[in-house]
Amino acid sequence: KIFDRAYAQGKEHIDQLLIQYAKDLQIDYIDLLLIHIPKAFVPVPFFHPTMGVTGEEWKEARIEAWKTLALAKNRGIVRNIGVSNYDLGHLKELVDLDIAPIACNQMMMSPFAPSFAFDIANFCKENNIAIVAHSPLGGMEKDNALAHKTINAIKDGGAAFKTSAQVLLKWALQKGYAVIPGSGNPKHQASNLNIYSASLSEEDMKSLDALHDNGNFFYMDTRDHPSGDVDVTSKKEM
């Protein structure tokens, strides 16, 4: 990934990063490279020493970064380029440029996501952009997600899945999303992988789909708001 403070510095800095990434990984090319987020979590002094940046400045930075990655792709330095945490407007910016396909949008996705997240997912599917679901187990609300009564009712109701995590991961896969759960526990890793021999029923999927817009679950909202800020600190009103 190329993070906000990195791509805000422009093409030359991005080019240097690509070289450094390849050296660090000891590879001839990078298979997939993502722009991490469409604007900064906090003000970035490269544009202004105290006030950070405006929405229009971030748009210019995103577009320059995408053009730089498209050139790297054409040169074979990078095989695929994509984005992370992009909203509809940010995705449409790149689609309208029409200079390189967006390989994927890595975004926060679980049954508890707000409706606008599913609008983003639908746009991605319509435009052949793979959806990579990060935080598929609820992210910072993981404990609440795994203990949710609907998830546990499916787990305990005769389904082939033995853990709440398996239910959530299978939901994402059946929605057509790739999932990237993280675990350093070998037992959890094995359990997460053991979800391919069975499917959730249509009724179970409907029950899970009905959990969206749950205001008790945090969602990273990167839509363009009047303040220009990214809401990453609080639960959203949904």
C-alpha positions as CSV (number, residue, x, y, z in Angstrom):
1,K,0.0,0.0,0.0
2,I,1.0,3.6,-0.5
3,F,-0.2,5.6,2.5
4,D,-1.6,9.2,2.5
5,R,1.5,10.9,3.7
6,A,3.5,9.1,1.0
7,Y,1.4,9.8,-2.1
8,A,0.7,13.4,-1.0
9,Q,4.4,14.0,-1.8
10,G,3.8,13.4,-5.5
11,K,5.1,11.3,-8.4
12,E,8.9,11.4,-7.6
13,H,8.3,10.1,-4.1
14,I,6.0,7.4,-5.3
15,D,8.5,6.2,-7.9
16,Q,11.2,6.1,-5.2
17,L,8.8,4.0,-3.0
18,L,8.2,1.5,-5.8
19,I,12.0,0.9,-6.1
20,Q,12.4,0.6,-2.4
21,Y,9.4,-1.8,-2.1
22,A,10.9,-4.1,-4.8
23,K,14.3,-4.0,-3.1
24,D,12.9,-4.8,0.3
25,L,10.8,-7.6,-1.0
26,Q,13.6,-8.9,-3.3
27,I,11.2,-9.2,-6.3
28,D,11.3,-8.0,-9.9
29,Y,7.7,-6.7,-9.9
30,I,4.9,-5.9,-7.4
31,D,1.8,-8.1,-7.9
32,L,-0.7,-5.6,-6.4
33,L,-0.3,-2.1,-5.1
34,L,-3.0,-0.1,-3.4
35,I,-3.6,3.6,-2.6
36,H,-4.5,3.2,1.0
37,I,-7.0,5.9,1.7
38,P,-8.5,8.8,-0.4
39,K,-7.4,11.5,2.1
40,A,-5.5,11.8,5.3
41,F,-6.5,10.7,8.8
42,V,-4.8,13.9,10.1
43,P,-3.6,17.1,8.4
44,V,-0.6,16.6,6.2
45,P,2.0,19.4,6.2
46,F,3.2,18.9,2.7
47,F,0.4,21.1,1.4
48,H,0.2,23.6,4.3
49,P,2.3,23.7,7.5
50,T,-0.6,24.1,9.9
51,M,-4.0,23.7,8.2
52,G,-3.5,20.5,6.3
53,V,-5.3,20.1,3.0
54,T,-8.5,20.8,1.2
55,G,-10.7,18.3,-0.5
56,E,-9.7,19.6,-3.9
57,E,-6.0,19.2,-3.1
58,W,-6.6,15.6,-2.1
59,K,-8.4,15.0,-5.3
60,E,-5.4,16.3,-7.3
61,A,-3.0,14.1,-5.1
62,R,-5.2,11.0,-5.7
63,I,-5.3,11.5,-9.4
64,E,-1.5,12.2,-9.7
65,A,-0.9,9.0,-7.7
66,W,-3.2,7.0,-9.9
67,K,-1.5,8.3,-13.1
68,T,1.9,7.4,-11.5
69,L,0.8,3.9,-10.7
70,A,-0.7,3.5,-14.2
71,L,2.6,4.3,-15.7
72,A,4.3,1.8,-13.4
73,K,1.8,-0.8,-14.5
74,N,2.5,-0.1,-18.2
75,R,6.2,-0.5,-17.5
76,G,5.7,-3.8,-15.8
77,I,6.9,-2.6,-12.4
78,V,3.4,-3.3,-11.0
79,R,1.1,-6.0,-12.3
80,N,-2.2,-4.7,-10.7
81,I,-3.2,-1.4,-9.1
82,G,-6.1,-0.8,-6.8
83,V,-7.4,1.3,-3.9
84,S,-8.5,0.9,-0.3
85,N,-11.3,2.6,1.6
86,Y,-12.6,4.4,-1.5
87,D,-16.1,5.8,-1.6
88,L,-18.2,6.0,-4.8
89,G,-17.0,9.5,-5.7
90,H,-13.4,8.5,-5.4
91,L,-13.9,5.4,-7.5
92,K,-15.7,7.4,-10.2
93,E,-12.8,9.8,-10.4
94,L,-10.5,6.9,-11.5
95,V,-13.1,5.2,-13.7
96,D,-13.6,8.6,-15.5
97,L,-9.8,8.9,-16.1
98,D,-10.0,5.6,-18.0
99,I,-6.2,5.0,-18.0
100,A,-6.0,1.7,-16.0
101,P,-8.4,-0.8,-14.6
102,I,-9.0,-0.7,-10.8
103,A,-8.0,-4.2,-9.7
104,C,-9.8,-4.0,-6.3
105,N,-11.2,-1.8,-3.6
106,Q,-10.1,-3.1,-0.2
107,M,-12.9,-1.8,2.1
108,M,-14.5,-2.5,5.5
109,M,-17.3,-5.0,4.9
110,S,-19.4,-7.1,7.3
111,P,-23.1,-7.7,7.7
112,F,-23.1,-4.6,10.1
113,A,-21.9,-2.2,7.4
114,P,-24.0,0.9,6.5
115,S,-26.1,1.0,3.4
116,F,-23.7,3.3,1.6
117,A,-21.0,0.6,1.9
118,F,-23.2,-1.8,0.0
119,D,-23.8,0.9,-2.6
120,I,-20.0,1.0,-3.0
121,A,-19.8,-2.8,-3.3
122,N,-22.5,-2.8,-6.0
123,F,-20.6,-0.2,-8.0
124,C,-17.5,-2.2,-7.7
125,K,-19.2,-5.4,-9.0
126,E,-20.8,-3.5,-11.9
127,N,-17.3,-2.2,-12.9
128,N,-15.4,-5.4,-12.4
129,I,-13.6,-4.1,-9.4
130,A,-12.9,-6.9,-6.9
131,I,-14.0,-6.3,-3.4
132,V,-11.5,-7.2,-0.7
133,A,-13.3,-7.1,2.7
134,H,-11.1,-6.0,5.5
135,S,-12.4,-6.2,9.1
136,P,-14.8,-9.0,8.0
137,L,-15.2,-10.0,11.6
138,G,-16.3,-6.5,12.7
139,G,-13.0,-4.8,13.1
140,M,-12.7,-3.0,16.4
141,E,-16.2,-4.3,17.2
142,K,-15.1,-7.9,16.7
143,D,-16.2,-9.1,20.2
144,N,-19.7,-7.6,19.7
145,A,-20.0,-9.1,16.2
146,L,-18.9,-12.6,17.3
147,A,-21.4,-12.5,20.2
148,H,-24.3,-11.1,18.2
149,K,-27.5,-13.1,18.7
150,T,-28.2,-13.5,14.9
151,I,-24.7,-14.8,14.2
152,N,-24.9,-17.2,17.1
153,A,-28.4,-18.4,16.2
154,I,-27.1,-19.4,12.8
155,K,-24.0,-21.1,14.3
156,D,-26.1,-23.0,16.8
157,G,-29.0,-23.7,14.5
158,G,-27.6,-26.7,12.7
159,A,-25.5,-24.9,10.2
160,A,-22.3,-26.6,9.1
161,F,-20.2,-23.8,10.7
162,K,-18.9,-24.2,14.2
163,T,-17.8,-20.7,15.1
164,S,-19.2,-17.2,14.7
165,A,-16.1,-16.2,12.7
166,Q,-16.9,-18.9,10.2
167,V,-20.4,-17.6,9.7
168,L,-19.2,-14.1,9.1
169,L,-16.5,-15.2,6.7
170,K,-18.8,-17.4,4.7
171,W,-21.3,-14.6,4.4
172,A,-18.7,-12.4,2.8
173,L,-17.5,-15.1,0.4
174,Q,-21.1,-15.8,-0.7
175,K,-21.6,-12.1,-1.3
176,G,-18.7,-12.4,-3.7
177,Y,-16.1,-10.6,-1.6
178,A,-12.5,-11.7,-0.9
179,V,-11.7,-11.8,2.8
180,I,-8.5,-11.0,4.7
181,P,-9.0,-12.0,8.3
182,G,-5.8,-11.7,10.4
183,S,-4.8,-14.2,13.0
184,G,-1.6,-15.3,14.6
185,N,-3.4,-18.3,16.2
186,P,-2.9,-21.5,14.2
187,K,-6.2,-22.9,15.4
188,H,-8.1,-19.8,14.3
189,Q,-6.3,-19.9,10.9
190,A,-7.3,-23.5,10.4
191,S,-10.9,-22.7,11.5
192,N,-11.1,-19.8,9.1
193,L,-10.0,-21.9,6.2
194,N,-12.5,-24.7,7.0
195,I,-15.5,-23.0,5.4
196,Y,-15.4,-24.2,1.8
197,S,-17.3,-27.5,2.2
198,A,-20.7,-26.0,3.1
199,S,-22.8,-22.9,2.4
200,L,-25.1,-20.7,4.3
201,S,-28.7,-21.2,3.4
202,E,-30.7,-18.5,1.6
203,E,-32.6,-17.9,4.9
204,D,-29.4,-17.5,6.8
205,M,-28.1,-15.0,4.2
206,K,-31.2,-13.0,4.4
207,S,-30.9,-12.8,8.2
208,L,-27.4,-11.6,7.9
209,D,-28.2,-9.1,5.2
210,A,-30.8,-7.6,7.5
211,L,-28.1,-6.6,10.0
212,H,-26.9,-3.6,8.0
213,D,-27.1,0.0,9.3
214,N,-26.5,-1.1,12.8
215,G,-25.5,2.1,14.6
216,N,-23.7,0.2,17.4
217,F,-20.9,-0.8,15.0
218,F,-18.1,1.5,13.9
219,Y,-17.6,2.0,10.2
220,M,-14.8,4.0,8.5
221,D,-16.6,6.6,6.6
222,T,-14.4,8.3,4.0
223,R,-17.1,10.1,2.1
224,D,-16.5,13.7,1.3
225,H,-18.0,15.7,4.1
226,P,-18.2,19.5,4.4
227,S,-15.3,19.6,6.8
228,G,-13.2,17.4,4.5
229,D,-12.3,15.1,7.4
230,V,-12.3,11.4,7.5
231,D,-14.4,10.0,10.3
232,V,-12.3,7.3,11.9
233,T,-12.9,7.9,15.6
234,S,-16.5,7.4,16.3
235,K,-19.5,5.2,15.5
236,K,-21.6,6.6,12.7
237,E,-25.2,7.6,12.9
238,M,-26.8,5.1,10.4
